[in-house]
Amino acid sequence: MELAGMGLALQAMWAANVLDIQRTLHTVCKRLLREPGLPRQQAKARAAALAELGRIYVEAQVPPELQKDTQQQMKEALAKLQELYMGQTAAEDAEAEAAEAAAAAAAGAGTAGWAGTSA
């Protein structure tokens, strides 16, 4: 259940980042094209440059190893987190068991010594 919540949190963070990037691009483009005192011809040149950047971005090919869809990437990231969490939990359990065994051995040794002297 905790891991399912982590997946939802990752999706929410991704959506927030996408919105932030879109808002930032919109603000930058608006400022570039509507700068006070900007001559109309220069605004047109900037608009053409932005259009060219957009075309290049859209036509760019994603390398095959990065062509996974977002949902698949999220699942893989969640699986890695789960592995990491489970690995840490197992290590912590092993440490706790070792500490308990050492404490029990120490207590047993103390009791055995005590019993030996009273006989």
C-alpha positions in Angstrom: 0.0 0.0 0.0 2.9 2.4 0.9 4.5 1.7 -2.5 1.3 2.3 -4.4 1.1 5.7 -2.7 4.7 6.4 -3.8 3.7 5.7 -7.4 0.9 8.2 -7.1 3.2 10.7 -5.6 5.7 10.3 -8.5 2.9 10.8 -11.0 1.8 13.9 -9.2 5.3 15.3 -9.2 5.7 14.5 -12.9 2.5 16.3 -13.8 3.5 19.3 -11.7 6.9 19.4 -13.5 5.2 19.3 -16.9 2.9 22.2 -16.0 5.8 24.2 -14.6 7.8 23.7 -17.9 4.8 24.7 -20.0 4.2 27.8 -17.9 7.8 28.8 -18.1 8.0 28.3 -21.9 4.8 30.4 -22.3 6.2 33.2 -20.1 9.5 33.3 -21.9 8.0 33.3 -25.4 5.5 36.0 -24.4 8.4 38.2 -23.1 10.5 37.6 -26.2 7.7 38.6 -28.5 6.1 41.4 -26.5 9.1 43.3 -25.2 8.3 47.0 -24.8 9.8 49.1 -27.5 10.6 46.0 -29.7 10.3 46.9 -33.4 7.7 44.8 -35.3 10.3 43.5 -37.7 12.5 42.2 -34.8 9.5 40.6 -33.1 8.8 38.8 -36.4 12.4 37.6 -36.6 12.1 36.3 -33.0 8.8 34.5 -33.8 10.4 32.8 -36.8 13.4 31.7 -34.6 11.0 30.3 -32.0 9.0 28.5 -34.7 12.3 27.0 -36.0 13.3 25.9 -32.5 9.9 24.3 -32.1 10.2 22.5 -35.4 13.6 21.1 -34.5 12.3 20.0 -31.1 9.3 18.2 -32.6 11.4 16.5 -35.3 14.1 15.4 -32.9 14.4 11.6 -32.7 14.5 10.0 -29.3 17.2 7.3 -29.0 15.6 3.8 -29.0 16.7 3.1 -25.4 14.8 6.2 -24.3 11.6 5.5 -26.2 9.7 3.9 -23.3 6.5 5.6 -22.5 6.2 7.6 -19.3 4.0 5.0 -17.6 6.6 2.3 -18.2 9.4 4.6 -16.8 7.3 5.3 -13.7 6.7 1.5 -13.2 10.5 0.8 -13.5 11.4 3.6 -11.1 8.8 2.3 -8.6 10.2 -1.2 -8.9 13.7 0.0 -8.3 12.5 1.9 -5.2 10.7 -1.2 -4.0 13.9 -3.3 -4.5 15.9 -0.7 -2.6 13.4 -0.5 0.2 13.0 -4.3 0.5 16.8 -4.7 0.5 17.2 -2.1 3.3 14.4 -3.8 5.3 16.1 -7.2 4.9 19.4 -5.8 6.0 17.8 -4.0 9.0 16.0 -7.3 10.0 19.3 -9.2 9.7 21.1 -6.6 11.9 18.3 -6.7 14.5 18.4 -10.6 14.6 22.2 -10.5 15.0 21.9 -8.0 17.8 19.3 -10.1 19.6 21.4 -13.2 19.2 24.4 -11.4 20.6 22.4 -10.1 23.5 20.9 -13.6 24.2 24.4 -15.1 24.0 25.8 -12.5 26.4 22.8 -13.0 28.8 23.3 -16.8 28.6 27.0 -16.5 29.3 26.3 -14.3 32.3 23.7 -16.7 33.6 25.9 -19.7 33.0 28.7 -18.1 35.0 26.3 -17.1 37.7 24.9 -20.6 37.9 28.4 -22.1 38.0 29.4 -20.1 41.0 26.4 -20.9 43.1 26.7 -24.7 42.8 
